[in-house]
Structures are given as structure tokens and as C-alpha cells.
Amino acid sequence: MTELERPERLQIMLTSDELAALENWRFERRMPSRSAALRELLRRGLHADGFLTAAQGAKSQDFGILPNSGIVDGASRD
């Protein structure tokens, strides 16, 4: 049995609107898979200027990928 190139797995839950946004982004850029698209988005996010770290006590539900999700990077949007 061969060793996996990426042995770690990450499971996330998305709303149908978030999944549609991801799929649209993926197909517009001809990404080969959802995993590749998510890795690219993570890479871009981690390298972005002004990335905010999560506030202490922030919950998973506080982080969405669509603008109307209420909170971005653990900080409330006003």
C-alpha cells in the first residue's frame, strides 16, 4: 500500500449557498476538484494582507465564506 501524499483529512460543513459559491469559483477557474479549490482558497486566505486571527472563544459557526454570513475572520462586520 502506498503512502498518501496528503494523509490528513479535514471535514467541513457548508450551506447549500456556500457550496454553490465554492463550485462556481472552482468551475470558473477550472480547478480539478473541490479539494484543490479549497486548498487554493486557504492558501490565498493565509497569505492575504490583514488576515485577522480568531477571537478567543470564537465558534465554528462564526466563520462563513459568503459576505452575508455576519462574521468574517472571527470579527463582527458592522
C-alpha atoms as an extended CHARMM CRD file, in Angstrom:
* protein
*
        78  EXT
         1         1  MET       CA              0.0000000000        0.0000000000        0.0000000000  PROA      1               0.0000000000
         2         2  THR       CA              1.3840000000        3.4060000000       -0.9380000000  PROA      2               0.0000000000
         3         3  GLU       CA              1.5290000000        6.3220000000        1.4640000000  PROA      3               0.0000000000
         4         4  LEU       CA             -0.8510000000        9.1820000000        0.7470000000  PROA      4               0.0000000000
         5         5  GLU       CA              0.6650000000       12.4750000000       -0.4070000000  PROA      5               0.0000000000
         6         6  ARG       CA             -1.8260000000       14.3100000000        1.8340000000  PROA      6               0.0000000000
         7         7  PRO       CA             -2.5610000000       11.9550000000        4.7410000000  PROA      7               0.0000000000
         8         8  GLU       CA             -4.5660000000       14.4770000000        6.7960000000  PROA      8               0.0000000000
         9         9  ARG       CA             -8.2930000000       14.8380000000        6.2350000000  PROA      9               0.0000000000
        10        10  LEU       CA            -10.4520000000       17.8370000000        7.0480000000  PROA      10              0.0000000000
        11        11  GLN       CA            -14.2260000000       17.7130000000        7.0370000000  PROA      11              0.0000000000
        12        12  ILE       CA            -16.2590000000       20.9130000000        6.8400000000  PROA      12              0.0000000000
        13        13  MET       CA            -19.9540000000       21.6240000000        6.7590000000  PROA      13              0.0000000000
        14        14  LEU       CA            -21.3270000000       24.1310000000        4.2250000000  PROA      14              0.0000000000
        15        15  THR       CA            -24.7400000000       25.5460000000        3.4880000000  PROA      15              0.0000000000
        16        16  SER       CA            -26.1020000000       24.9050000000        0.0150000000  PROA      16              0.0000000000
        17        17  ASP       CA            -25.3600000000       28.5550000000       -0.8880000000  PROA      17              0.0000000000
        18        18  GLU       CA            -21.7580000000       28.2510000000        0.3340000000  PROA      18              0.0000000000
        19        19  LEU       CA            -21.2840000000       25.0320000000       -1.6500000000  PROA      19              0.0000000000
        20        20  ALA       CA            -22.7300000000       26.7120000000       -4.7570000000  PROA      20              0.0000000000
        21        21  ALA       CA            -20.3170000000       29.6480000000       -4.3100000000  PROA      21              0.0000000000
        22        22  LEU       CA            -17.3880000000       27.2390000000       -3.9590000000  PROA      22              0.0000000000
        23        23  GLU       CA            -18.4580000000       25.2400000000       -7.0020000000  PROA      23              0.0000000000
        24        24  ASN       CA            -18.9320000000       28.3910000000       -9.1030000000  PROA      24              0.0000000000
        25        25  TRP       CA            -15.4740000000       29.6550000000       -8.0740000000  PROA      25              0.0000000000
        26        26  ARG       CA            -13.9630000000       26.2440000000       -8.7960000000  PROA      26              0.0000000000
        27        27  PHE       CA            -15.5010000000       25.8890000000      -12.2550000000  PROA      27              0.0000000000
        28        28  GLU       CA            -14.6870000000       29.4640000000      -13.3010000000  PROA      28              0.0000000000
        29        29  ARG       CA            -11.0120000000       28.7010000000      -12.5730000000  PROA      29              0.0000000000
        30        30  ARG       CA            -11.0970000000       25.1580000000      -13.9500000000  PROA      30              0.0000000000
        31        31  MET       CA             -9.9410000000       23.6680000000      -10.6490000000  PROA      31              0.0000000000
        32        32  PRO       CA             -9.7590000000       19.8610000000      -10.8580000000  PROA      32              0.0000000000
        33        33  SER       CA            -11.5980000000       19.1490000000       -7.5920000000  PROA      33              0.0000000000
        34        34  ARG       CA            -13.3310000000       20.6790000000       -4.5850000000  PROA      34              0.0000000000
        35        35  SER       CA            -10.2920000000       19.7750000000       -2.5030000000  PROA      35              0.0000000000
        36        36  ALA       CA             -7.9710000000       21.6290000000       -4.8630000000  PROA      36              0.0000000000
        37        37  ALA       CA            -10.2740000000       24.6530000000       -4.8270000000  PROA      37              0.0000000000
        38        38  LEU       CA            -10.4290000000       24.6790000000       -1.0240000000  PROA      38              0.0000000000
        39        39  ARG       CA             -6.6360000000       24.3220000000       -0.7320000000  PROA      39              0.0000000000
        40        40  GLU       CA             -6.2070000000       27.2670000000       -3.1250000000  PROA      40              0.0000000000
        41        41  LEU       CA             -8.6900000000       29.3970000000       -1.1960000000  PROA      41              0.0000000000
        42        42  LEU       CA             -6.9550000000       28.5050000000        2.0830000000  PROA      42              0.0000000000
        43        43  ARG       CA             -3.5670000000       29.3660000000        0.5840000000  PROA      43              0.0000000000
        44        44  ARG       CA             -4.8750000000       32.7310000000       -0.6180000000  PROA      44              0.0000000000
        45        45  GLY       CA             -6.5230000000       33.4520000000        2.7110000000  PROA      45              0.0000000000
        46        46  LEU       CA             -3.4320000000       32.6070000000        4.7410000000  PROA      46              0.0000000000
        47        47  HSD       CA             -1.3010000000       34.8470000000        2.5460000000  PROA      47              0.0000000000
        48        48  ALA       CA             -3.7260000000       37.7580000000        2.4630000000  PROA      48              0.0000000000
        49        49  ASP       CA             -2.6540000000       41.0560000000        3.9830000000  PROA      49              0.0000000000
        50        50  GLY       CA             -4.5520000000       41.9890000000        7.0980000000  PROA      50              0.0000000000
        51        51  PHE       CA             -5.6350000000       38.4660000000        7.9960000000  PROA      51              0.0000000000
        52        52  LEU       CA             -7.2260000000       38.5580000000       11.4470000000  PROA      52              0.0000000000
        53        53  THR       CA             -6.7100000000       35.7490000000       13.9260000000  PROA      53              0.0000000000
        54        54  ALA       CA             -9.7920000000       34.2690000000       15.5090000000  PROA      54              0.0000000000
        55        55  ALA       CA            -11.0660000000       35.9810000000       18.6120000000  PROA      55              0.0000000000
        56        56  GLN       CA            -10.7850000000       33.9380000000       21.7810000000  PROA      56              0.0000000000
        57        57  GLY       CA            -13.9380000000       31.8880000000       22.2130000000  PROA      57              0.0000000000
        58        58  ALA       CA            -14.9550000000       32.1960000000       18.5430000000  PROA      58              0.0000000000
        59        59  LYS       CA            -17.1440000000       29.3180000000       17.3700000000  PROA      59              0.0000000000
        60        60  SER       CA            -17.0550000000       27.4770000000       14.0710000000  PROA      60              0.0000000000
        61        61  GLN       CA            -20.4500000000       28.9500000000       13.1620000000  PROA      61              0.0000000000
        62        62  ASP       CA            -18.8680000000       32.4210000000       13.3750000000  PROA      62              0.0000000000
        63        63  PHE       CA            -16.9070000000       31.7740000000       10.1910000000  PROA      63              0.0000000000
        64        64  GLY       CA            -18.6160000000       31.7470000000        6.7990000000  PROA      64              0.0000000000
        65        65  ILE       CA            -17.4040000000       32.1330000000        3.2570000000  PROA      65              0.0000000000
        66        66  LEU       CA            -20.1880000000       34.3710000000        1.9740000000  PROA      66              0.0000000000
        67        67  PRO       CA            -20.4560000000       38.1060000000        2.7110000000  PROA      67              0.0000000000
        68        68  ASN       CA            -23.8810000000       37.8370000000        4.3920000000  PROA      68              0.0000000000
        69        69  SER       CA            -22.7320000000       35.2920000000        6.9820000000  PROA      69              0.0000000000
        70        70  GLY       CA            -22.3690000000       38.0670000000        9.6040000000  PROA      70              0.0000000000
        71        71  ILE       CA            -18.8170000000       37.4640000000       10.7930000000  PROA      71              0.0000000000
        72        72  VAL       CA            -15.5960000000       37.3340000000        8.8150000000  PROA      72              0.0000000000
        73        73  ASP       CA            -12.3040000000       36.0500000000       10.2760000000  PROA      73              0.0000000000
        74        74  GLY       CA            -13.8270000000       35.9410000000       13.7610000000  PROA      74              0.0000000000
        75        75  ALA       CA            -14.6230000000       39.6520000000       13.8660000000  PROA      75              0.0000000000
        76        76  SER       CA            -18.1130000000       41.1590000000       13.5690000000  PROA      76              0.0000000000
        77        77  ARG       CA            -18.8120000000       43.2360000000       10.4840000000  PROA      77              0.0000000000
        78        78  ASP       CA            -20.6530000000       46.4940000000       11.1020000000  PROA      78              0.0000000000
